[in-house]
Amino acid sequence: MNATVNNLILVADVGGTNLNLALLVPQGGGYRVHRKDRFSTQGEPSFLAPIQRFLAAEPGHRPVRACLAGAGPVVDHRIHLTNAPWDMDGPELERELGIPVRLINDFTALSCGVLGLDLTDAGQVTPLPHGDGSLPAVDPRGVILVVGAGTGLGVGFLVRTPQGPRAYPSEGGHIGLPVFDDDSLAFWRHLATGLPGPPGAELAVSGQGLARIFQFLLDSGRASGTADTTAILDLPAVDQPAAISARATADPVCRRAMAMFVDLYARVCAELCAVFLPTGGLFLAGGIPAKNGAHLLSGGRFMARFEQNYRTHLDHLCRETPVFLVRDYDLSLFGAAQALSCLD
């Protein structure tokens, strides 16, 4: 199908770090990318400004509608972004762009995008084997759960209905931070200092969460500083998580921080699985798992902690849950377009 002004869809995925825009063309029951670009969320003065530049680069190809996903709840056709310096205003965007605009939560987009994944394609997903080596089959009628760590921690889910799949956002990234050993208890207490309530999972299972774990290990004397740790602490806060993960193989403090991060991520997922019973699959999405799959897979660490529960029937539940690491970074963009049907 040719890209024409009659069928292009503008989609966006707005996170705390990156703002991804694309024009998609409906094709064969799915979509293909006509053009896409990436911007810095923190470096833009508003949401409208990068959209206008993006569309101005190809004035002959105007979208007929838009579905734009952001990291925050949708209230009155607006999204107050939780990790960005500006908000997404649906009525303003419709006025300025002159097209219908739908705003959705970013994990609603990811949940819808999972429907288009080819689970046999290693470029799109990596199945995580359970402790016994098994890879449970996906129930095509089951609930799908998406848990993604990036700048923040997002949770979305998709339910099959007689009218078709329906995706829903949640604030599941703010469930309580799990405690499972002496280190996690000490970390919980460390984070709780000065907070009006108990610390939530996002404080640890996110990019800045990894930096907090790293700092905690040093401040508590659980790890001794090295030349690498000094260099990392000298970096701007936004750059520290990537530096920690990049040095996790060579530097002992970074390695311990990443291991603790994986353990906490796994426990958050296990607790969410007890709520959602995702026989349709648990999908680990977001920038951190996509870029750090080796750390999740190494020694089966993620799955070992995921399957370690206080009741036998919960162990059984986790062992029957298909778990996938999402490697397709454009999943949220395709999911935004697919959401136009998943949410109707």
PyMOL commands that set and color helices and strands:
alter all, ss='L'
color gray80, all
select helices_A, chain A and resi 48-56+90-97+106-114+172-174+182-192+201-203+207-219+227-233+237-246+252-276+287-291+293-306+312-319+331-342
alter helices_A, ss='H'
color red, helices_A
select strands_A, chain A and resi 9-14+18-27+30-40+65-70+74-75+78-79+88-89+101-105+125-127+144-149+153-161+164-169+282-285+323-326
alter strands_A, ss='S'
color yellow, strands_A
deselect
rebuild
show_as cartoon
